[in-house]
Amino acid sequence: MILEKAIIVEGLSDRKRVAEIVKEPVDIICTNGTIGISRLDELVDELFERDVYILVDADASGEKLRRQFKRELPHARHLYIDRRYKEVASVPHRDLASVLMAANIDVRGEFLEKEGLP
């Protein structure tokens, strides 16, 4: 079954963090920090008619990856984390849930409650 939404992240820890928070079924695709031309071409074909979200780290490698996706997947929606956290995996659950929810991605309610939970 092909899911309607896909979120592209850099690392496995980013993937785990997003998976904890997201309530609806989405593909969470991990690039492992970089992506080769052939894998990028496969992704472009695979994601062509789907809702795609780019959620990468707020560092040089994340920005490089983001630029690549802006060229190859212009329909993708780019989600941004607060630069002070640098990595998606280190963003507090509540803040990351807010970023995802603002993009109309269904999140688990407990992550929107006051800080200190999960």
Helices and strands as residue ranges (DSSP letters): E 5-9, H 12-21, E 27-30, H 37-47, E 51-55, H 60-72, E 77-79, G 83-85, G 88-90, H 93-102, G 109-112
